[in-house]
Amino acid sequence: DYMKYIYIAIVFVVLGTAGFIYKITSPQITTREAIASPLDINVLQQKVEHIVAYDDRSHENPNTLKKIAQDIQKEFKQYTKDVELQLVPVGGQEYFNVIAKFGPKADSKNKPIIIGAHYDTYKDLPGADDNASGVVGVLALAKLIAESNPLKPITLMAYVLEEPPYFASTAMGSAIHAQSLYEKGQSIELMISLEMIGYFTDEPTQNYPIAAMNMLYPKQGHFIAIVDEFGGSHGAAIKRVFNESTTLEARAINGFKSIRGVDFSDHRNYWAYDMPAVMITDTAFFRNQNYHKASDTPDTLNYEKMAETIWGVYLYLEAQHYVHMLPHTLIFD
């Protein structure tokens, strides 16, 4: 009888461990063929190079950041009339988020999906992956969404002040935006942060915040990661769309905020108000050795996989019935 209870305990431990791993990694089997991306990789590269060419995108240069915000606003206005600059006053300076809205007006029954990326950099570094790649992703999505007749409200964001010294403070542009939604009582369907989506490698140099993750995830940095809160379901749904409908491998993690890197972007500020949010990322410094260095330049990025990442986000919007599928092949130009 004593051994029977030991065996039962072992079974429970094994099943519990398996269930925990399933909850963390959200494994799925792919069954569909990829849908070809219409994005022009040469244009994506040109857009990244254009952003990197700005002189000093750090908090120390508010005039340049304002100019970038105005340029992003101008580009958004090609695709929607509902564009505004949201003031982010910090340290006696004026900074700005850029907000572009598509589809019907958001309300209590019609909750928006928010997709955003930060356009500032750490110090005066080029920031091609961090985070010109994410900004270009948002701009590409603006055209894709505008061309596909949005059925539900979608908000695209360009955030300011994500980087130190304001990271993890209430001065972050995304913190200001999340607070504004909370104060208006506007709930959301989901916030997606595009945080470094351009660096991929087949070299076995991928790192993780916890050693045990090496047994669950690849050693090569050839995948895109979708980071969700523990217990969240959106990351697994996005991963499924990527793996069923794009040529890019996606991996999901439902992580605790205490794990290093899990909340290292703008999505953290929506979690602070119990709003669902995920980060889509190439895993930043766990993979890209150019992180916060002068070597983070446009020539280091993989624009084919970056295009697949952007396309995967769009296909998720289509799968959630936020947009009609594109009626024709569209080239992002």
C-alpha positions in Angstrom: 0.0 0.0 0.0 2.9 2.4 0.8 4.4 1.8 -2.7 1.0 2.4 -4.3 0.8 5.9 -2.8 4.4 6.6 -3.9 3.5 5.6 -7.5 0.4 7.8 -7.4 2.4 10.7 -6.2 5.0 10.2 -8.9 2.2 10.1 -11.6 0.7 13.4 -10.2 4.2 15.0 -10.2 4.8 13.9 -13.8 1.4 15.0 -15.0 1.6 18.3 -13.1 5.1 19.0 -14.6 3.8 18.2 -18.1 0.8 20.4 -17.6 3.0 23.2 -16.3 5.3 22.9 -19.3 2.3 22.9 -21.6 1.0 26.0 -20.0 4.3 27.8 -20.3 5.2 26.8 -23.9 1.7 26.4 -25.5 2.7 23.7 -28.1 0.7 23.4 -31.3 0.9 21.2 -34.4 0.9 23.1 -37.7 -1.6 22.0 -40.3 -2.0 24.7 -42.9 0.2 26.0 -45.7 1.7 29.5 -45.5 0.0 32.5 -47.1 2.6 34.5 -49.1 3.5 37.9 -47.6 2.9 40.9 -49.9 5.5 43.0 -48.1 8.5 44.3 -50.1 11.7 43.6 -48.1 13.6 46.3 -49.9 11.1 48.9 -48.8 11.2 47.6 -45.2 15.0 48.1 -45.2 14.7 51.6 -46.6 12.2 52.5 -43.9 14.5 51.2 -41.2 17.4 53.1 -42.7 15.3 56.3 -42.8 14.6 56.1 -39.1 18.2 55.2 -38.2 19.3 58.3 -40.2 17.7 60.6 -37.6 20.3 62.3 -35.4 20.0 61.0 -31.8 16.6 59.5 -30.9 17.3 59.5 -27.2 15.4 61.4 -24.5 18.2 64.0 -24.5 17.0 65.2 -27.9 13.3 66.1 -27.6 13.4 68.2 -30.8 14.4 65.2 -32.9 11.9 63.0 -31.2 9.1 65.5 -31.9 10.2 65.6 -35.6 10.1 61.8 -35.7 6.6 61.9 -34.1 5.4 64.4 -36.7 6.8 62.3 -39.6 5.1 59.2 -38.3 1.9 61.1 -37.9 2.2 62.3 -41.5 2.7 58.7 -42.7 -0.2 57.4 -40.6 -2.4 60.1 -42.2 -1.9 58.4 -45.6 -4.0 55.6 -44.2 -6.5 57.1 -41.7 -7.8 60.5 -40.8 -8.0 59.7 -37.1 -4.4 60.5 -36.1 -3.2 62.4 -33.1 -0.2 63.3 -31.1 -0.5 62.5 -27.4 1.5 64.8 -25.1 4.0 63.1 -22.8 5.4 65.9 -20.5 8.5 64.8 -18.7 11.3 66.8 -17.0 10.1 70.1 -18.3 10.2 68.8 -21.9 7.4 67.8 -24.3 7.5 64.4 -25.9 4.8 62.7 -28.0 3.1 59.4 -28.6 1.5 59.0 -32.1 -2.0 57.4 -32.1 -3.7 56.2 -35.3 -7.1 54.6 -35.2 -8.8 52.4 -37.8 -12.2 51.0 -38.2 -15.3 51.7 -36.1 -15.1 53.8 -32.9 -14.1 51.8 -29.8 -16.6 51.5 -26.9 -17.6 49.2 -24.1 -18.9 46.5 -26.6 -16.4 47.1 -29.4 -13.0 46.8 -27.7 -9.9 47.7 -29.7 -6.7 45.8 -30.4 -3.7 48.0 -29.9 -0.4 47.4 -31.7 2.6 49.6 -30.9 6.3 50.1 -30.9 8.7 52.6 -29.4 10.7 55.0 -31.6 13.2 56.3 -29.1 16.6 54.8 -28.6 19.0 54.2 -25.7 21.6 57.1 -25.8 22.5 58.2 -29.3 22.7 54.7 -30.8 21.4 53.7 -34.2 18.8 51.4 -32.9 18.0 49.5 -36.1 16.6 46.4 -34.3 15.9 48.4 -31.1 13.4 49.6 -32.2 13.3 50.9 -35.8 12.3 47.4 -36.8 9.2 47.6 -34.6 8.2 51.0 -35.8 8.5 49.9 -39.4 6.3 47.0 -38.5 3.6 49.3 -37.3 3.8 51.5 -40.4 3.5 48.5 -42.6 0.5 47.3 -40.7 -1.1 50.7 -41.2 -1.2 50.2 -44.9 -2.3 46.6 -44.7 -5.1 47.4 -42.3 -6.3 50.4 -44.3 -6.5 48.3 -47.5 -8.5 45.6 -45.9 -11.6 47.4 -44.5 -11.3 47.0 -40.7 -14.4 45.4 -39.1 -13.5 46.3 -35.5 -11.4 49.1 -33.9 -7.7 48.9 -34.2 -5.2 51.4 -32.7 -1.7 51.7 -33.9 0.9 53.4 -31.7 4.3 54.9 -31.9 5.6 55.3 -28.3 8.2 57.6 -26.9 10.4 57.2 -23.8 10.5 53.4 -23.6 14.3 53.4 -23.1 16.3 54.3 -19.9 16.3 56.4 -17.9 12.5 56.3 -18.1 12.0 52.6 -18.6 9.8 51.0 -15.9 8.6 54.4 -14.8 5.3 56.2 -15.1 6.9 58.6 -17.6 7.0 56.0 -20.3 4.9 56.9 -23.3 3.0 53.7 -23.1 2.4 54.2 -19.4 0.7 57.6 -20.2 -1.4 55.9 -22.9 -2.4 53.0 -20.7 -3.4 55.3 -17.9 -5.5 57.4 -20.3 -7.5 54.3 -21.3 -7.9 53.3 -17.7 -9.2 56.8 -16.8 -11.7 56.8 -19.6 -12.9 53.3 -18.6 -11.9 51.9 -22.1 -11.2 48.2 -21.9 -9.2 46.6 -24.7 -9.2 43.2 -26.5 -5.4 43.1 -26.6 -2.2 45.1 -26.7 0.7 43.9 -28.9 4.1 45.3 -28.4 6.5 44.9 -31.4 9.9 45.0 -29.6 12.9 44.2 -31.8 11.6 42.1 -34.7 14.5 42.1 -37.1 17.4 40.0 -35.9 17.6 36.3 -36.6 20.5 33.8 -36.8 21.0 30.1 -37.4 24.0 30.1 -35.1 23.5 28.2 -31.8 23.9 31.4 -29.7 20.3 31.9 -28.4 20.2 32.5 -24.7 17.4 32.4 -22.1 16.8 33.9 -18.7 16.4 30.5 -17.1 18.8 27.6 -17.9 15.9 25.1 -17.9 14.5 26.9 -21.0 17.3 25.5 -23.1 15.6 22.1 -22.9 12.3 23.6 -24.2 13.3 26.2 -26.8 15.8 26.2 -29.7 19.5 27.0 -29.4 19.3 28.8 -32.8 17.8 32.3 -32.9 15.8 31.6 -36.0 12.3 32.0 -34.5 10.0 34.8 -33.3 8.9 34.8 -29.7 5.4 35.7 -28.4 5.6 36.6 -24.7 2.4 36.5 -22.6 1.6 36.6 -18.9 1.3 33.3 -17.1 -2.3 32.1 -17.6 -2.8 34.3 -20.7 -4.3 32.8 -23.9 -3.5 35.4 -26.5 0.1 34.4 -27.0 -0.8 30.8 -27.8 -3.4 32.1 -30.4 -0.9 34.3 -32.1 1.7 31.6 -32.2 -0.8 29.2 -33.8 -1.5 31.8 -36.6 2.2 32.3 -37.2 3.0 28.5 -37.4 0.0 27.7 -39.5 0.1 30.6 -42.0 3.7 32.0 -42.3 7.1 30.5 -43.1 8.5 31.8 -39.8 8.7 29.6 -36.7 7.0 31.1 -33.7 7.6 30.1 -30.0 5.4 31.2 -27.1 6.1 31.6 -23.5 3.6 32.4 -20.7 5.9 33.8 -18.2 5.9 35.3 -14.7 6.8 39.0 -14.6 9.7 38.1 -12.2 11.5 36.3 -15.1 14.1 38.7 -16.6 12.9 40.1 -19.9 9.3 39.1 -19.7 8.1 42.6 -19.1 10.9 44.5 -20.8 8.8 46.6 -23.2 5.7 48.7 -23.5 3.2 45.9 -22.8 4.2 46.0 -19.2 2.2 49.2 -18.7 -1.0 47.6 -19.9 -0.4 44.7 -17.6 -0.2 47.3 -14.8 -3.9 48.0 -15.4 -4.9 44.3 -15.8 -5.2 44.8 -19.6 -4.3 41.8 -21.8 -1.0 42.4 -23.6 1.8 40.4 -25.3 5.2 41.2 -26.7 6.4 39.9 -30.1 10.1 40.0 -30.2 13.3 38.4 -31.5 14.3 38.1 -27.8 16.5 41.2 -27.8 19.7 40.9 -25.8 19.1 37.1 -25.3 20.0 36.8 -29.0 21.2 40.1 -30.6 24.7 41.0 -29.4 24.3 44.4 -31.0 21.7 45.4 -28.3 22.4 48.9 -27.0 25.5 49.1 -29.1 26.7 51.2 -32.1 26.7 48.0 -34.1 22.8 47.8 -34.1 22.7 48.9 -37.7 20.3 48.2 -40.6 22.6 45.8 -42.4 22.5 43.3 -39.5 18.7 42.7 -39.9 17.0 39.9 -41.7 14.2 41.6 -43.7 12.7 38.4 -45.0 11.9 37.2 -41.5 11.0 40.7 -40.4 8.4 40.7 -43.2 7.0 37.4 -42.0 6.7 38.7 -38.5 4.7 41.7 -39.6 2.6 39.5 -41.9 1.9 37.1 -39.1 0.5 39.9 -36.9 -1.8 41.0 -39.8 -3.0 37.4 -40.3 -3.8 37.3 -36.5 -6.0 40.3 -37.0 -7.7 38.6 -39.9 -8.1 35.4 -37.8 -9.8 37.4 -35.0 -12.1 39.0 -37.6 -10.7 42.5 -37.0 -10.0 42.9 -40.8 -11.2 41.4 -44.1 -8.5 39.4 -45.8 -6.7 41.6 -48.4 -8.7 41.5 -51.6 -5.5 41.6 -53.8 -1.7 41.4 -53.6 -0.5 44.6 -51.9 3.1 45.9 -51.9 4.1 48.0 -48.9 5.7 51.1 -50.4 
